[in-house]
Amino acid sequence: KRYFFVTFTVREGDRYRVNAVDISGDILTTKPELVADLMTQNGQIYNREFVEKDMQALTRKYADQAYAFVNIQPATTTNEVDKTADIQFQIEKGNRITIEKIEIKGNTITRDKVIRREMQVKEGDLYNETKMQESRQKIMALGFFKEVNLATPRGSRDDSLNLNITVDEKPTGSFSVGLGFSTAEDFILTGSIQKQNFFGLGWSGEMSAEVSSIRQ
């Protein structure tokens, strides 16, 4: 009795087509402009994945305009006779959010200013989701960290948040030595040391040496 079988019984039911797509609540630009950018369009077979991606795209669009805590809910109304579905994205944009404080953690070697100069947002700026992700990519591109994580807890006010940047340092130096022999030079000794982040300032450098019986 080491085995058992699991059977999933699936009843597909009827396929529904999208009859209408609408947006209600807090409209950022114009309703036709927002609807035109959605993956979900009239006449399509209903696809839950498209709806999820549309929610993410709308959230990003609002977050780029400082509405960091926008609430978007899709409401689906089905017509059992025509086998169609009406989808309405209900939006509550909330307050525009500013970045109150930026804190950096985990940088045991790299200095704060090396990380901060890669940031596309600063304290006091309006929240912008795209710039936040660009900041993370630029910090990762330094090559000093295994991972960079961003967290955005609430600030001291309802219209503010704090940006916590947690980094995981990785080794940024290497050392190598070599020993060889040739008939012309007898022995050859080589060595090199390379460092990408001297003193945590983001400086890169390399030093190498080669010594033999007739040259160095």
Beta strands, then each sheet from edge to edge (+ up, - down):
strand 1: 17-25
strand 2: 71-79
strand 3: 84-92
strand 4: 98-105
strand 5: 145-151
strand 6: 160-169
strand 7: 173-182
strand 8: 186-198
strand 9: 203-212
sheet 1: 1+ 3+ 2-
sheet 2: 4+ 6+ 5-
sheet 3: 7+ 8- 9+
end
